[in-house]
Amino acid sequence: MALLEVDDIVIRFGGVTAVAGVSFEVAEHQICGLIGPNGAGKTTTFNCISGIYRPNSGRVLFQGRDITGEPRHRMTGLGIGRTFQNLALFRSMTVRDNVLAGAHASGRSGFIASALNLPLVRREAQEAEARARELLALLNLERVAELPVAALPFGWQKRVEMARALISRPKLLLLDEPAGGLNHGEVDELAELLVDIRRNFDLSILLVEHHMSLVMRVSDKVAVLDFGKKIADGTPDEVRNDPEVIKAYLGAGDEHAQAA
């Protein structure tokens, strides 16, 4: 069974069809890249998976369960974590507190239990602190843990958001343009980090990304969209050499395909 199944989804905004019958799967322990030129429907598809948009037709299944139209605040509890193209961090809070904020969505204790500081609340807080320390170490954020997020370079803020998504122990991590704004060296570090995260946390990753070399380097499979339709779905080598992909996304010449 696939971990995630996107089944023939259609999304319209007024008279514009942004996504036209897109289907693909993400297997367990797989890194899948979702790529395409600007306006291809990548982010719209991503937002449908994460509960921001509800499709006009089609289904999204997670672990065999139909989650189509589930509100986004329930996604963490289902086992889906997400980062955003435009960072959604608490800029005046410390790195550590931003990471810990991601644990609250998966907590089991309610308002009354928290107000009374019951044992379950204290235990969950201890578990979250331990998890945060683990993530800060893995993402090399320990030395900046007590700094406000606003004081960090953009690339480091991306790591903080990733740590916040991981603290809830997702089975599927959705990454929206994780390489956006990073320099060449930081992109190389990100590629290694994504592979480490998949291995260490035993999860799957779906990433929307314009940085082709990153996608081809880390992905087990790649799905390609163009004008709201899927035009290719396969291994990086298969997609890299697909004539439709070369024409639609990489350019008309062979040299573009080789550069990818």
N, C-alpha and C positions, 0 to 999 in steps of 0.2 A: 504494500500500500504506500502511495506517495504521502509525504508529510503534508504538502500543500498542493491542492489542485485548483487551478483557475480554469473554469469550464465555460467557454463560449460567452464571455461577458460582453455586454454592450452598454456603453455609457454615452448619453446624449446631454448636451447643454443647449436648450432651445432647439434650433434646427440644425445644430452642428453635432455630428457623430464623432466623438473624440476617441472612442474605442469600439471597434467593429468586429465582435465575435472572436476575441482573443482567448486562446487556450494554451496552457503549459503546466508542467508539474515541477515540483522541487522534491527530490527524494531525501530521506533521512541522511544526515551527515554530509550533505552536498552543499557546495557553493555554486550558486546559479547567478549569472550576470544577466540583467535585463537592459538592453541597449537599443539605440536608434537615434536618428537625427532629431534636432529640436522640433517639437510639435508632433512627435510620433505617437504619443499617448503613454509614455513610460510612467510619468509621475501620476497621471490619472489612474492608471492600472494599480500602481502602488497604493494610492489613496483609497482605492476600492478594497484592496486586500486588508488594509489596516483600519477600515471602518469609517473613514472620513466621508467617502461617497458610497451611495448604494447604487448598484447597477440597475439599468432599466430591464435587463434580462440576463440570464446566465447565473452561475453559482460560483461561490468560493468555498472550498472544503478544506478543513484543517484536521488532520488525523481522522479523516473519514466523516467528520461532523460538518454539517452545513452551517457556516458562519456568515452567510450573505446578509449584509445589512446590520450585523451586530454593532452596537455602538462602540466607538473607539476606546471608551474607558474600561470596557470589558476585555480588551485584547490582551492586556498584561496577564490577567487571571487565566486566560486560555493558553498562555505560553508563547505569546508573540511580543517581541520587543522591537522598538523602532528608534532610529535617529532621523534627523531632519536636515534638508539641504540648508535651510537657514536655522542656525543654532537656536534651540529653545532652552536656554539655561537661565538659572537665577544668578545674574551677573554680580550682585553684591554679596552673595553667599560664598563660602569657601568651597574649594574643590571637594573636600570630604563630605560636606553637607549636601552638595549637589548630587553626589553619588548616592548618599543615603536616602535622598528624596525619592529615588526610584524604587526603594524597598517598600514604601508605604502602600503602593497599589496592590501588592501581593500579600499584605498582612492579613491575618485572620481575626485579629482583635478589633472590636468596634469602639465607638466613642465612649460608652460607659466604662468598658474595661480599661481604656486608656486613662480616663479621668480618675479611676480608682487605683491605677497602677498595679493591676493584678499580675500574678506570676506569668501568665501567658504574654502579657505586654512586655515584661522585663526580659523574658526569654527571646521574644522576637527581636527586641532591640539589641541584645547581645549577639544573636545570629547575624543581624544586619551589619553590625560593627565588624564582625569577623569577616564577613563577605566583602565589605568595603575595603578592608586592609588587603585582602587577597587580590582584589581588582586593581587597587592603587599600585600594588607591587608589579602585577603583570603588565600594566600599561605604563609603567615607569613614571607614575605620578606621585610617588611617596614624598619626594622632596618639596613638592608644591602643594601638598594636601591641605595646608592651613592658609593658603593664599586665596584671596577672592578670585573668582573665575575671570573677572574683567581684567585682571592684571596679567593674564597669560596670553601668549601668542595664539593666533587662530588655530594652528595645527594642534596645539595642546588642548584647546577648548574642544576640538573634535574628539579627542581621546576621553575627555571628561564625559561628554554626552554618550559615548559608547559604553563607558563604565556604568553610567546610570541605567542604560538599557539592559546591561548584563546582570545587574544585581538581583533582578527578579527571576533569574534562572530560566530564561526563555528557551524553548525548543527551536524556535525560528527567530532569527535576527534580521530585521529589514533595515538596510543601510541606504540612505538617500544621498547620493553624491558624496561619499566619504572622502574622496580625494580632491574635492573642490577647494581651491585656494591654497593647496599644498605645493611646496616646491618639489623638485625632482627627488632629492634625498628623502624627503618626508613621504613621498609616494612609495619609494622602495621600502621604507620602514613599515608603512601601512600594509603593503603586500605580505610581508613576513608576519605582521601582527594578526591579520585575518586568518592565515593558515594556522597560527598558534591558537587563536580563539576557537576555531572549529575543532581542533584536536583536544584542547584542554577542557572545553565546556560541553563537548559532545552534542553539538547543535548543528543546524543548517543555517545558511546565510543566503539571502536574496539581496543583491545590490543593484541599484540603478546607478549607472556611472557613465560619464563621457570619456574618462581616461582609458582609452582602448588597451594600452599596454598592461595596465593593472588588471582589467577584466580578463584578458587573455592569459595572464600569468597565474591568476589564482582560481579561476572558475573551472569546475568540472563540466559544466554545460553552459550554453549561452542561448538566450532567446532574443530575437531581433524584431523590433516593431518598426513599421513605416506607415505613416498616414493612418494610424489606428489599427492596422492589421499586422498579424504575425507573418513575417516573410521567411524566417529561418529559425531552427531550433535544433541544436546539436552540440558536439564538442567544439572547443575553441578552434581547432584545425578545420573542422567541417564548415564552421561559420566564416572563418577567415577567408576561405577559398570559394564561398558561395557567390555565384555571379550576381544574384539579386542584392546581396549585402554590399558587394563591391560597388554596384551601381547606385544603390540608394543611400549608403552611409559612408563608405570609404572613398568614393570618387570613381571616376571612369577608368582609371589606369591601373595596371598591375602593380606599379610601384607603390600605390596607396595601400593595396592589400598586404604587400610585404612589410610596409612600415608599421602596420598594425600588429 
